[in-house]
Amino acid sequence: MDSFHRLDEEAVEYNLCCHGVSVTVRCRVLEYGFTDRKEPRFHEHPDPPFARLFFFHSGGAEIELYSNRKRLAFEAGTAYLLPPGMSFDVRYAVSQLIYFHLDLCDATGRAVFAGLTEPLAIRDSALAERMRRGCFDGDRFTALAAVTDALSVWLRPHWDRLASAAELANRFERMFKYLDRAPPALVSIKELAELYGITPNALSKRFRQDMGVPLKHYLLSRQLLRAQELLLHSDRRIGEIAAALGYDDSQYFQRFFKKKFGVTPGEYRRRGAER
């Protein structure tokens, strides 16, 4: 029997320290659950906006990456992480799959594992048991603890980058705190600049120099990502999602979304459900 849980507003913040350097990683479990496949299935996952953690209790799957058409076998007893933006096709065998959809970001709000060319993997019997118990017993805390243990291993090679992100976050602390509270569509560079008593051009220049991306593009990416999350991992109506993002006119939001993704919000949600 299949089951899933949506937790789109729930977040866990990890404050980690190594060699005197403190970093922050935010993990939101957008959805987790269990799928019992009685027959082989095929799914396409072009440009997924969130990370997927797969753990096969039995059976497995074959993953084919879009980037290089490389095929990888996913086996039972191993935890795998497919980072956001890693497009892939998956051919499921008859299998029992425990899965987590994760939003993982550093202190600046950027995806932690974006840009990886291959999935990450851990084979650990104790971790496997916690994955099973957390899902089959409906023990959310055990499930989250298992995710935490896996992430602690996968994050170690990225420590220097996370430490740099923490330093950047300190420079723009007021702005990031403001962005966490405000509906993304209502945020303007002008009001962000007022937080520092400088001009919008001065803030944009400083942000691009430090972060390596235009502030306008950063704000747009936050808005689009939040829209994708709410469409895929909540039961809110399109009008409610538009309002949560800061749009007074739901039709304007739908036109804006279609311009960016080529499909309406409703079609995007439908395709996501099919996948």
N, C-alpha and C positions, 0 to 999 in steps of 0.2 A: 504494500500500500504506500502511495506517495504522500508526502507531507511537506509543508514549508511554512516558514514564519517570516513576516516582514517586520523590520525594526528600523525604518528609515530615519527616525529621529534620535535613535540611540547611538551614542558614541563612547568609545573608550580612549582615553588619552594616556599614552605611555611617556613617562618622564625617565629617560635613561641617562646614565652617567658612566663615562669611561675615561680614565686618565685625567680626571678633573674637569672634563668637558661634558656639559649637560645638553641633551637634545630632547626634542619633543616629536613624537609621531602620533598622529591621530588615526584611529581606526573606527570606521562606522560599518557595522554589519548591516548591510541593506536587506539581506535575505539569507536564510539558510534552510536546509531541509534534506530530505531523503527521497531518492527515486529508485523504485524497483522495476527494472525493465525486463519484461518477459520475452522480448524479441529484439533483434538488432535495430538500431535507429541511426539516422544520419542528420546532423544539424550543421548549419553555417553560422559563423559568428564574425561578421565583418566589423572591424574597428570597435570592439566592445569598450564602453566608457568606464568600466570598473574592473577590478581584479577578481579572478575566480580561483577559489581554493577547492580542489577536487581530492576526495579520498574514496577509493573503491573498497567497499567491504567485501565484495566478491566480483568476479569478472574483471572487466577493464575496458579500454578504448584505444583507438588509434587516432592521434592528432596529426593533422597536416597543416603546417604553417603557410600562410599566404606569402610571406616575405621571401622564402627560398624553396618552397614546396617540400621542405624536409618533413619526413614522417617519424613520429615518435610513439612508442608504445607506453601506455599508462597501465600500470599493474596494480592489483589488489595489495593493500598493506603499505602503500607509499602515499604521502601527501604531496600534491603538486600545486604550484601557484602559477597561473597565467596572468601576467600583468595587464593593466589597461592599455588599450591600443594595439595589443597583439592579436591580429586577425587570424582566425584558424577555422578549419573544418574538423568535425569530430564524428567518428564512427563508433558508436557504442555497441559493444557485445551485450549478450544477456548479462545483466550486472545489477549490483546494488551500489548506488552512489550516494555518498554524503557530500554536500556541497555548501560553500559559503560565497556570497557575493560581497565584496569588500571595497570600501572607499578608503584608501590608504594615502595619507598625505603628510608632508613634512610641515615644519612650523610656518612656512610661507604659503601653505595651501596647495602646493604642487604635488603631483602623484609621485610616490616614492620609487616605484619600480618601473616607471615608464621608460621606454627605450631599450629594455632588455631584448635580446634576440632569441632567447630560448626560455622555456619554462624552468622554474626552480623545483627541486624535489628533496624530500626528506623521507628516509625509511627508518622508523623508530617504533618498536613494539609498544612502549609505554604511551607514546603519543597516539598511536593507533587505537589503543584501548580507550583513551579519553575521548577520542573522536566518536567511537561507537557508543560509549555510555552517554555522552552528552546528547547525541541525536536520538538513540533508541529509547532512552529513559526520559526524554523531554527535559533534560537538565541543562538549561541555558547557560548557567555559570560554568559548568564543566566544559561545555562546548566552546565558550569564549576563552577559557583557560587553555584549551588545546590550541586554539588559533594563536593565542599569545605566545605559547611555547615555540610554535613553528616560526612565527614572525621574528622572535628573538634570534633565531639561527640565521634566517634569511637577511636580516638587517645588518649583521656584523660587517660584511664587505662594503657596505655603503656608509660606514660611520663618518668618514671625512666629509662626504657630501652633506650628510645630515647636520654635522656640526657647522658647516658653512651656512646652511639654511637657517639654523638657529641664530647665528650672528646677524644674518640679513633680517630675520623676523624682529630682532631687537631694535634694529634701525627704523623699521616701519610698524612698530608695535601698536601705536594708536590707530593706524589705518587698518591693520588686520583685525583688530578687535571691533572696529566700526563695521567692517565688511561682514563679520560673523553675525552681527545683529540685524543689519539692514536688508530689506528685500533687494536682490541684486539689480533688478531693472530700474530701481529708483536712485541708484548711486551715481553721482556725477564726479568727475575729476575736480571740478570747482569746489564742491563741499569737502572732498578729501584734502584739498590743498589748504582749506580754511583750518583744518585740524592743526596745521603746522605754521599758519600765518605766512604762507608764501603763495606765489602765483601758481596757477595750474600748469603753466609751461615749466616752471622751476621744479615742481613735483614730478612731472612726467619725465623730465630730463634726468633727475636724480634716480627715479625708479628704473629707468632703462639702463643707466650706467651700472647700477648695483645688481639688478635682477636679470639683466640680459634680455628683456622682453619689453615691448611697449606697454605702458600702463593700460591703455585702451584695450589692447588685445587680452591682457590678463583679466580685466573686468568682464569682457565678453565671454571668455572661456569659463569663468566661474558661473556666469548666468546660464550658459548652454549646458554645462555639466549638471547643474541643479535641476534644470528642466528635464534632462534625460533621466536622472535618478527618480524624480517624482512620477514620470510617466511609466517607468519600468517597475518601480518598487513601491508604489502606493496605489490605493484604490480611489484616490481623489478624482473628481471630475475635471475635465479640461478647464472649465471656468474657474474652479477652485485652485488649480495649479497656476493659472495665469495670475490670479489675485495674490497667491503666495509669493510669486516672483516680483510682484509690484505693478502689474498691468491692470489698468482700469477697463480696458477693452479686450475681451477674450478673442475677438476676431483679429485684432491687431497682433496679438501674441501668436495666433495660428499662422498668419501670413509671415511673420518674422521667422518662426520656426521652420516653415516650409522653405523659405529662401535659403536658410543655412543648411538644412539636411535633405532637401529635395522631396520630402514627404510631409504630410500634415501630422500634428501631434497624435491624432487618433490612429493613423496608419502606422506611425512609429511604434506606438504601444501594441498594436495588433501583431506586427511583425516580431516584436520582442517576445510576446506571449507564445507565438508559434515556435520560436527558437528554443 
